[in-house]
Each structure stands twice: as structure tokens, then as C-alpha cells.
Amino acid sequence: GFSKKTPGTTLSEAKTLADAADEADVVLFASWHSRYAPAVETLKTRLEHTTIKTVRVTWKEDVRQWHPGQTWIWQPGGFGVFDPGINALSILTHVLPSFRLVSSVLWTPENCSAPIHAELAFVDVNGAPIDAEFNFDQPGPPSWDIEVETEAGRFVMSKGGAHLSHDGTSIVDVPEAEYRALYDRFLELVETGVSDVDLAPLRHVADCFLRADNHTVGPFYEDRPAAH
């Protein structure tokens, strides 16, 4: 079986699915498409050879463009802004050392059950701050960026992982290719009979809800911006 996002609406549900796959001796691939974006492995390699100072994540898009008329995304378990935000977390959990949540501030429209905006603070194992802002109400082109300041310079991943620069010089610039890489990985797992179930991004989302400082904002309507 294959799931690119998410294998369950709760961690327990996802764990149950993974256990069932093991018991049935079948391959389960539960992963995240942004994790396989072209620049991700290059960034991971570069960060392994330097010290991280700060990380800034900006993950913003217009829900009207990407999920028009899809009211499920605002219901319990629909994730709201974490539907796109978990893509950023899937990259971070792969390229960075272990990190933990420090604070989570969520803004939820009064007619919705899931947040439209999130401001998050994490810290890695060496104390480096990781700040993230997710917004589901940005008009125009999306902003899918991760900026990492290191002792070796500044790395900027943009376009959801299609582009990577180092101190302003492009080092990866490849059109969207994560789905090809995703299916290549699935084929590899099927051939070897091994499962790959990555729950790390979902754990961080659960932490963000668990530790949330919740704020209610004006109602969300598709025909006009939400008030937040």
C-alpha cells in the first residue's frame, strides 16, 4: 500500500495501520511528497557538514487555489493550515537533527475547527532556533521556503524544494520531480519487501495542537479573505 499524506488522522490510527501491514506481511509506504523534492537530499548533505545557527520556515499559500470547495479541510482531522505545513515538516525532519516544539500559536476562523494560520517555534538538539510560519490565506503565488543560516553560509530552499541556493548562488534548480522519486522509492520497497512508514512530521503536528495557544478569528469564506 502507498500513502503520500497522511497515513491517518491520528498517530494511533497510523500506528494501527503500520502494525496491520506488518502482521499481514505486506509493504506499506507512508511518506510525504515534499520529502522527495529535488533539493532535499543536497540540503541534507550540506547541513551534515556544518553547524546550524538558525532556521526560518515560511510556508504560505491560498487554500482557495489548492482546495477549492473542500470543506473537509476545516473539519476536525482536516488539518487546516497543517495540510500544507506538514510538507515543510517532512523536509525539516529529514534534513535537520532532532528538534522539539517550544511554542505553538494557532489562529482558527470562528466557523472552522482547524487553523488557518500558525506561528511555531522549535529548537534543535544543539539549541539552534527553528521558527516557522504557516498561512493558508496568502493571495497570489505560494511561498514554500526554508532558510538555514550556518557556519558555512546561508542556504535557501524555495519552490517547495525544487530550488536551493548557497549564499545567493543557485546549486539546485530542477522542475517539480518529487512524484517520480516517490514512486521510485515505492518500487524499491516492493522489490525488497520492506515497509517505510514516516510518522515524524505527524508527531510534530500533534505536538503543535497539544501545545497550542489558540486564538479565534473572523469566519472563513472562500469569496473573501479571512480576518486574522
PAZAPA-4460 file (N, C-alpha, C; in steps of 0.05 Angstrom, whole numbers, plus 32768, in hexadecimal, padded with zeros to 4 digits):
% residues 228
    n_x    n_y    n_z   ca_x   ca_y   ca_z    c_x    c_y    c_z   seq   type   mol
   8010   7FE8   8000   8000   8000   8000   8011   8019   8000     1      G     A
   8006   802F   7FF6   8015   8048   7FF3   8004   805F   7FFC     2      F     A
   800F   8070   800D   8002   8088   8016   8017   809F   8016     3      S     A
   8011   80B5   8008   8024   80CB   8008   801E   80E0   801D     4      K     A
   8005   80E0   8029   7FFE   80F3   803D   7FE0   80F0   8043     5      K     A
   7FD9   80ED   805B   7FE8   80E3   8072   7FDD   80C7   8077     6      T     A
   7FEC   80B5   8084   7FE2   8099   8088   7FCC   8096   809C     7      P     A
   7FC5   80AC   80AA   7FAF   80AB   80BD   7FAA   80C7   80C8     8      G     A
   7F92   80CB   80D3   7F8C   80E5   80DF   7F96   80E8   80FB     9      T     A
   7F9F   80D1   8107   7FAB   80D1   8121   7FC4   80BF   8120    10      T     A
   7FD6   80C3   8133   7FED   80B2   8135   7FE5   8095   813B    11      L     A
   7FD1   8091   814C   7FC9   8076   8152   7FBE   8068   813A    12      S     A
   7FAF   8076   812A   7FA4   806A   8111   7FBA   8062   80FE    13      E     A
   7FCE   8074   80FC   7FE5   806E   80EA   7FF5   8056   80F4    14      A     A
   7FF9   8055   810E   8007   803E   811A   7FF8   8024   8116    15      K     A
   7FDE   8025   8119   7FCD   800D   8114   7FD0   8003   80F8    16      T     A
   7FD1   8016   80E5   7FD4   800E   80C9   7FEF   8001   80C4    17      L     A
   8004   800D   80D0   801F   8002   80CD   8021   7FE6   80D9    18      A     A
   8015   7FE2   80F0   8015   7FC8   80FD   8006   7FB3   80ED    19      D     A
   7FF0   7FBC   80E1   7FE0   7FA9   80D0   7FF0   7FA1   80B8    20      A     A
   7FFF   7FB3   80AC   8010   7FAD   8095   8025   7F98   809C    21      A     A
   8032   7F9C   80B4   8046   7F8A   80BD   803A   7F6E   80C2    22      D     A
   8023   7F6D   80CE   8016   7F53   80D4   800E   7F45   80BB    23      E     A
   8006   7F54   80A6   7FFE   7F48   808D   8016   7F43   807B    24      A     A
   802D   7F4B   8083   8046   7F48   8073   8043   7F55   8058    25      D     A
   8039   7F6D   8058   8037   7F7C   803F   8047   7F96   8042    26      V     A
   804D   7FA2   802B   805D   7FBB   802B   804B   7FD3   802F    27      V     A
   8052   7FE4   8042   8043   7FFD   8045   8057   8014   8042    28      L     A
   8051   8026   8030   8062   803E   802C   8051   8056   8033    29      F     A
   8056   8062   804A   8047   807A   8053   805C   8090   8056    30      A     A
   805B   80A2   8042   8070   80B7   8042   8063   80D1   8039    31      S     A
   8074   80E4   8030   806B   8100   802B   8079   810A   8012    32      W     A
   8069   8114   7FFF   8075   8119   7FE5   808B   812F   7FE6    33      H     A
   8088   8143   7FF7   809D   8158   7FF8   80B7   814D   8002    34      S     A
   80B7   8138   8011   80CF   812B   801B   80E1   8122   8003    35      R     A
   80D5   811D   7FEC   80E3   8113   7FD4   80E8   8129   7FC0    36      Y     A
   80E5   8142   7FC7   80EA   8158   7FB5   8108   8158   7FAD    37      A     A
   810F   8163   7F95   812A   8160   7F8B   8141   816B   7F9C    38      P     A
   813B   8180   7FAB   8151   818D   7FBA   8155   8182   7FD6    39      A     A
   8143   8171   7FDF   8143   8168   7FFB   815D   8159   8003    40      V     A
   8164   8145   7FF2   817C   8135   7FF9   8195   8146   7FF9    41      E     A
   8197   8159   7FE6   81AE   816B   7FE5   81B0   817C   7FFF    42      T     A
   8199   8187   8007   8199   8197   8020   81A1   8186   8037    43      L     A
   8197   816E   8039   819D   815C   804F   81BB   8157   8051    44      K     A
   81C8   8151   803A   81E4   814C   8039   81F4   8165   8041    45      T     A
   81ED   817C   8037   81FB   8195   803E   81F9   819B   805C    46      R     A
   81E2   8196   8068   81DE   819C   8084   81ED   8188   8096    47      L     A
   81F2   8171   808C   8201   815D   809C   821E   8165   80A1    48      E     A
   8228   8178   8091   8244   817F   8093   8248   819B   809D    49      H     A
   8234   81A6   80AB   8237   81C0   80B7   8227   81C2   80D0    50      T     A
   8228   81D9   80DE   8218   81DE   80F6   8201   81F1   80EF    51      T     A
   81E9   81E9   80F7   81D2   81F9   80F1   81CF   820F   8107    52      I     A
   81CA   8227   80FE   81C6   823E   8110   81A8   8244   8114    53      K     A
   819A   8247   80FE   817D   824D   80FF   816F   8241   80E7    54      T     A
   8155   823C   80EA   8145   8232   80D4   812B   8242   80D4    55      V     A
   8123   824B   80BC   810A   8259   80B9   80FA   824C   80A3    56      R     A
   80E1   8244   80A9   80CF   8237   8096   80B8   8249   8090    57      V     A
   80B3   824E   8077   809B   825D   806E   808C   824C   805B    58      T     A
   8074   8243   8063   8064   8231   8052   8048   823D   8050    59      W     A
   8043   824C   803A   802A   825A   8038   801F   8256   801C    60      K     A
   8004   8253   801B   7FF7   824F   8001   7FD9   8256   8005    61      E     A
   7FCB   8256   7FEE   7FAF   825D   7FEE   7F9E   8244   7FED    62      D     A
   7F8F   823E   8003   7F7F   8226   8004   7F6A   8225   7FED    63      V     A
   7F62   823D   7FE4   7F4E   823E   7FCF   7F59   8233   7FB4    64      R     A
   7F73   8235   7FB0   7F80   822A   7F98   7F84   820C   7F9A    65      Q     A
   7F8D   8203   7FB1   7F96   81E7   7FB4   7F80   81D4   7FBE    66      W     A
   7F6C   81E0   7FCC   7F56   81CF   7FD6   7F3B   81DC   7FD3    67      H     A
   7F34   81E5   7FBB   7F1B   81F3   7FB7   7F02   81E1   7FBE    68      P     A
   7EF1   81EC   7FCF   7ED8   81DE   7FD6   7EDC   81C6   7FE8    69      G     A
   7EF4   81C1   7FF2   7EF9   81A9   8001   7EF6   81AF   801F    70      Q     A
   7EDE   81AE   8029   7ED8   81B6   8045   7EE4   81A2   8059    71      T     A
   7EEA   818A   8050   7EF6   8177   8063   7F0F   8181   8070    72      W     A
   7F1E   8192   8062   7F38   819B   806C   7F35   81AD   8085    73      I     A
   7F1C   81B7   808A   7F17   81C8   80A1   7F0A   81B9   80B8    74      W     A
   7F04   819F   80B3   7EF7   818F   80C7   7F0C   8182   80DA    75      Q     A
   7F03   8177   80F1   7F17   8169   8102   7F25   8152   80F3    76      P     A
   7F3F   8152   80F5   7F4E   813E   80E5   7F56   8147   80CA    77      G     A
   7F4B   815F   80C1   7F51   8169   80A6   7F6C   8177   80A5    78      G     A
   7F77   817F   80BB   7F92   818B   80BE   7F93   81A9   80B8    79      F     A
   7F80   81B4   80A9   7F82   81D0   80A3   7F9C   81D7   8097    80      G     A
   7FAA   81EC   80A1   7FC3   81F5   8096   7FD9   81E1   8099    81      V     A
   7FD5   81CD   80AA   7FEA   81B8   80AC   7FE8   81A4   8094    82      F     A
   7FD4   81A6   8084   7FD3   8195   806B   7FEB   819C   805A    83      D     A
   7FF0   81B6   8054   8009   81BD   8046   8021   81BE   8059    84      P     A
   801C   81C7   8072   8033   81CA   8084   8041   81B0   808A    85      G     A
   8033   819A   808A   8040   8180   8090   8055   8179   807A    86      I     A
   8052   8185   8062   8066   8181   804D   8080   818D   8056    87      N     A
   807F   81A5   8061   8098   81B2   806B   80A4   81A1   8082    88      A     A
   8093   8197   8093   809E   8186   80A9   80AA   816C   809F    89      L     A
   809F   8162   8089   80AA   8149   807E   80C7   814E   8073    90      S     A
   80CC   8166   806A   80E7   816D   8061   80F9   8171   8079    91      I     A
   80F0   8180   808D   8100   8186   80A5   8108   816D   80B3    92      L     A
   80F5   815A   80B7   80FC   8142   80C6   8110   8130   80B7    93      T     A
   8113   8135   809E   8127   8126   808E   8143   8133   808E    94      H     A
   8143   814E   808C   815D   815B   8088   816A   8165   80A1    95      V     A
   815B   8167   80B7   8165   8172   80D0   8169   815D   80E5    96      L     A
   817A   8163   80F9   817B   8151   8110   8160   8151   811F    97      P     A
   815D   8141   8133   8144   8141   8142   813E   815C   814D    98      S     A
   8124   8163   814D   811C   817D   8158   8101   8179   8166    99      F     A
   80FA   818C   8177   80E2   818A   8187   80D3   81A5   8187   100      R     A
   80BA   81A4   818B   80A9   81BB   818C   80AD   81CB   81A6   101      L     A
   80AF   81E6   81A3   80B0   81F7   81BB   8096   8206   81BE   102      V     A
   808B   8210   81A9   8071   821E   81AB   8061   821C   8191   103      S     A
   8047   821E   8193   8035   821C   817D   801E   822F   8180   104      S     A
   801B   8242   816E   8004   8254   816E   7FF4   8250   8155   105      V     A
   7FDA   824A   8159   7FC9   8243   8143   7FB1   8256   8142   106      L     A
   7FAA   825E   8129   7F92   826F   8125   7F7E   825F   8115   107      W     A
   7F66   825C   8120   7F51   824C   8113   7F38   825D   810E   108      T     A
   7F2E   825D   80F5   7F15   826C   80EF   7EFE   8262   8101   109      P     A
   7EED   8274   8108   7ED7   826D   811B   7EC4   8259   810F   110      E     A
   7EC3   8255   80F5   7EB1   8241   80E9   7EC0   8228   80E0   111      N     A
   7ED8   8224   80EA   7EE9   820D   80E3   7EF3   8200   80FC   112      C     A
   7EFC   81E7   80F8   7F08   81D8   810F   7F26   81D5   810C   113      S     A
   7F31   81DE   80F6   7F4E   81DB   80F1   7F5A   81F7   80EB   114      A     A
   7F73   81FB   80F2   7F7F   8215   80F0   7F85   821D   80D3   115      P     A
   7F85   8238   80CF   7F8C   8243   80B5   7FA8   824F   80B5   116      I     A
   7FB3   8253   80CD   7FCD   8260   80D0   7FDB   8254   80E9   117      H     A
   7FF5   8251   80E7   8004   8246   80FD   8020   8253   80FF   118      A     A
   8028   825A   8117   8043   8263   811C   804F   8250   8130   119      E     A
   8066   8244   8129   8071   822E   8138   808E   8233   813E   120      L     A
   8097   822A   8156   80B3   822C   815D   80BD   8211   8166   121      A     A
   80D3   8208   815B   80E0   81EF   8162   80FC   81F5   816A   122      F     A
   810A   81E1   8175   8126   81E3   817B   8133   81C8   8175   123      V     A
   814A   81C8   8168   8157   81AF   8162   8168   81A5   8179   124      D     A
   8175   818E   8176   8183   8182   818D   819B   8192   8196   125      V     A
   81A5   81A4   8184   81BB   81B5   818B   81B3   81D1   8193   126      N     A
   8198   81D6   8196   818F   81EF   819F   8188   8204   818A   127      G     A
   818C   81FC   8171   8186   820F   815B   8168   8213   8158   128      A     A
   815F   822C   8156   8142   8232   8153   8138   822C   8137   129      P     A
   8120   8221   8136   8113   821B   811D   80F7   8228   811E   130      I     A
   80F3   823D   810F   80DA   824B   810F   80CB   8246   80F5   131      D     A
   80B1   8242   80F8   80A0   823B   80E0   8086   824B   80E1   132      A     A
   807E   8254   80C9   8064   8261   80C6   8056   8253   80AF   133      E     A
   803E   8249   80B5   802D   823D   80A1   8014   824E   809E   134      F     A
   800C   8253   8085   7FF4   8264   8080   7FE5   8258   8068   135      N     A
   7FCB   8254   806B   7FBB   8248   8056   7FAA   825E   8048   136      F     A
   7FB1   8277   804C   7FA1   828D   8042   7FB2   82A2   8033   137      D     A
   7FC8   8298   8026   7FD9   82AB   8017   7FD0   82AC   7FFA   138      Q     A
   7FC8   82C4   7FF1   7FC0   82C6   7FD5   7FD8   82C5   7FC2   139      P     A
   7FD4   82BE   7FA9   7FEA   82BD   7F96   7FFB   82A4   7F98   140      G     A
   8013   82A6   7F8E   8025   828E   7F8E   802B   8285   7FAB   141      P     A
   802F   826B   7FAE   8036   8260   7FC8   8053   8267   7FD0   142      P     A
   8058   8266   7FEA   8073   8269   7FF5   807A   8250   8004   143      S     A
   808B   823F   7FF8   8093   8226   8004   80B1   8227   8008   144      W     A
   80BA   8233   801D   80D6   8239   8021   80E1   8230   803C   145      D     A
   80FA   8227   803B   8108   8220   8054   8124   822D   8052   146      I     A
   812A   823E   8065   8144   824D   8066   8154   8242   807E   147      E     A
   816D   823B   8079   817E   8230   808E   8198   823F   808F   148      V     A
   819D   824D   80A5   81B6   825A   80A9   81C9   8247   80B7   149      E     A
   81E1   8243   80AC   81F4   8231   80B7   8210   823E   80B8   150      T     A
   8223   8230   80C4   823E   823A   80C4   824B   8239   80A8   151      E     A
   823E   8229   8096   8248   8227   807B   8239   823A   8068   152      A     A
   8228   824B   8073   8219   825E   8062   81FB   8259   8064   153      G     A
   81ED   8267   8052   81D0   8267   8053   81C4   8256   803C   154      R     A
   81B4   8242   8044   81A6   8231   8030   8189   8239   802F   155      F     A
   817F   823C   8016   8162   8243   8013   8156   822E   8000   156      V     A
   8143   821F   800B   8134   820C   7FFA   8119   821A   7FF4   157      M     A
   8112   821B   7FDB   80F9   8228   7FD3   80EA   8216   7FBF   158      S     A
   80D2   8220   7FB7   80C1   8212   7FA5   80BA   81F5   7FAF   159      K     A
   80B8   81F3   7FC9   80B0   81D9   7FD4   80C6   81C4   7FD4   160      G     A
   80DE   81CC   7FCE   80F4   81B9   7FCC   80FF   81B5   7FB0   161      G     A
   80F5   81C4   7F9D   80FF   81C2   7F82   8119   81D2   7F7D   162      A     A
   811D   81E6   7F8E   8134   81F8   7F8B   8143   81FA   7FA5   163      H     A
   815E   81FB   7FA3   816F   81FF   7FBB   8186   8212   7FB3   164      L     A
   818B   8225   7FC4   81A2   8237   7FC0   81B4   8237   7FD8   165      S     A
   81CD   823E   7FD4   81E1   8241   7FEA   81EE   825C   7FE7   166      H     A
   81E9   826D   7FFB   81F3   8289   7FFA   81EC   8297   7FE0   167      D     A
   81D3   8292   7FD7   81C9   82A0   7FBF   81D0   8292   7FA5   168      G     A
   81E0   827D   7FA5   81E6   826F   7F8C   81D6   8255   7F8A   169      T     A
   81C8   8252   7F74   81B7   823A   7F70   81C8   8221   7F6E   170      S     A
   81C1   820C   7F7E   81CF   81F3   7F7C   81BD   81DC   7F74   171      I     A
   81A2   81E0   7F76   818F   81CD   7F6C   8178   81DD   7F61   172      V     A
   8170   81D7   7F48   8158   81E4   7F3C   814C   81D0   7F29   173      D     A
   8139   81C1   7F33   812D   81AB   7F24   810E   81AE   7F25   174      V     A
   8101   81AB   7F0E   80E3   81AD   7F0F   80D8   8197   7F22   175      P     A
   80BF   8199   7F28   80B2   8186   7F3B   80B8   8169   7F32   176      E     A
   80C4   815A   7F45   80CC   813F   7F3E   80C7   812C   7F55   177      A     A
   80BA   8135   7F6B   80B8   8124   7F83   80A7   810B   7F7E   178      E     A
   8093   810D   7F6D   8081   80F6   7F6A   8090   80DF   7F5C   179      Y     A
   80A1   80E5   7F49   80B1   80D0   7F3D   80C3   80C3   7F51   180      R     A
   80D0   80D3   7F62   80E1   80C8   7F77   80D1   80B8   7F8B   181      A     A
   80B9   80C1   7F91   80A8   80B3   7FA4   80A1   8098   7F9A   182      L     A
   8099   8096   7F81   8092   807B   7F75   80AA   806A   7F71   183      Y     A
   80C1   8075   7F6C   80D9   8065   7F6A   80DF   8058   7F85   184      D     A
   80DB   8067   7F9B   80DF   805C   7FB5   80CB   8046   7FBB   185      R     A
   80B2   804A   7FB3   809E   8036   7FB8   80A5   801C   7FA9   186      F     A
   80AE   801F   7F90   80B6   8007   7F81   80CD   7FF9   7F8F   187      L     A
   80E0   8008   7F9A   80F7   7FFC   7FA8   80ED   7FEC   7FC0   188      E     A
   80D9   7FF7   7FCF   80CF   7FEA   7FE7   80C0   7FD0   7FDF   189      L     A
   80B0   7FD1   7FCA   80A2   7FBA   7FC1   80B5   7FA4   7FB9   190      V     A
   80CA   7FAB   7FAB   80DE   7F97   7FA2   80ED   7F8A   7FB9   191      E     A
   80F1   7F9A   7FCF   8100   7F8F   7FE6   80EE   7F84   7FFC   192      T     A
   80D4   7F8A   7FFA   80C1   7F81   800E   80C3   7F8F   8029   193      G     A
   80CD   7FA8   8028   80D1   7FB8   8040   80BD   7FCF   8041   194      V     A
   80B2   7FD4   8059   80A0   7FEB   805C   80AF   8004   8064   195      S     A
   80A4   801B   805E   80AF   8035   8066   8098   8047   8070   196      D     A
   8096   804A   808A   8080   8059   8096   808C   8070   80A6   197      V     A
   808A   8088   809B   8096   80A0   80A7   8080   80B0   80B6   198      D     A
   8080   80AE   80D0   806C   80BC   80E0   8077   80D5   80EE   199      L     A
   8091   80DB   80E9   809D   80F2   80F7   808E   810C   80F2   200      A     A
   8087   8113   80D9   8079   812D   80D4   805E   812D   80E3   201      P     A
   8050   8117   80E3   8036   8116   80F0   8039   8119   810E   202      L     A
   804E   810F   811A   8053   8113   8137   8056   8130   813D   203      R     A
   8064   813F   812C   8068   815B   8131   804E   816B   812F   204      H     A
   803D   8163   811B   8023   8170   8119   8012   816B   8132   205      V     A
   8013   8152   813C   8004   814C   8154   800E   815D   816C   206      A     A
   8029   8160   816D   8034   8171   8182   802A   818E   8180   207      D     A
   8028   8198   8167   801F   81B3   8163   8003   81B7   816C   208      C     A
   7FF2   81A4   8169   7FD6   81A5   8173   7FD6   81A2   8191   209      F     A
   7FE6   8190   819B   7FE7   818B   81B8   7FF0   81A3   81C8   210      L     A
   8004   81B2   81BE   800F   81C8   81CC   8004   81E3   81C3   211      R     A
   7FEE   81E3   81B3   7FE5   81FB   81A6   7FDA   8211   81B9   212      A     A
   7FE2   8229   81B2   7FD5   8241   81BD   7FC1   8249   81A8   213      D     A
   7FA8   8243   81AC   7F93   8246   8198   7F86   8262   8198   214      N     A
   7F82   826C   8180   7F74   8286   817C   7F5F   8282   8167   215      H     A
   7F48   828E   816C   7F32   828D   8159   7F31   82A7   8149   216      T     A
   7F2E   82A5   812F   7F2D   82BC   811D   7F12   82BB   810E   217      V     A
   7F0E   82CF   80FD   7EF5   82D1   80EE   7EF1   82B9   80DD   218      G     A
   7ED8   82B5   80D3   7ED1   829D   80C4   7EE0   829C   80A9   219      P     A
   7EE4   8284   80A0   7EF0   827F   8085   7EDB   827B   8070   220      F     A
   7EDD   828A   805B   7ECC   8286   8043   7EDE   8286   802B   221      Y     A
   7ED7   8275   8018   7EE8   8272   8000   7EE8   828C   7FEF   222      E     A
   7ED3   829B   7FF1   7ED1   82B2   7FDF   7EDE   82CC   7FEA   223      D     A
   7EEB   82C9   8002   7EF9   82E0   800D   7F0D   82D7   8022   224      R     A
   7F22   82E7   8027   7F36   82DF   803A   7F2B   82DD   8056   225      P     A
   7F37   82CB   8066   7F2F   82C9   8082   7F3B   82E0   8092   226      A     A
   7F2F   82E7   80A8   7F3A   82FC   80B9   7F4C   82F0   80CE   227      A     A
   7F66   82F4   80CB   7F79   82EB   80DF   7F92   82FC   80DF   228      H     A
***
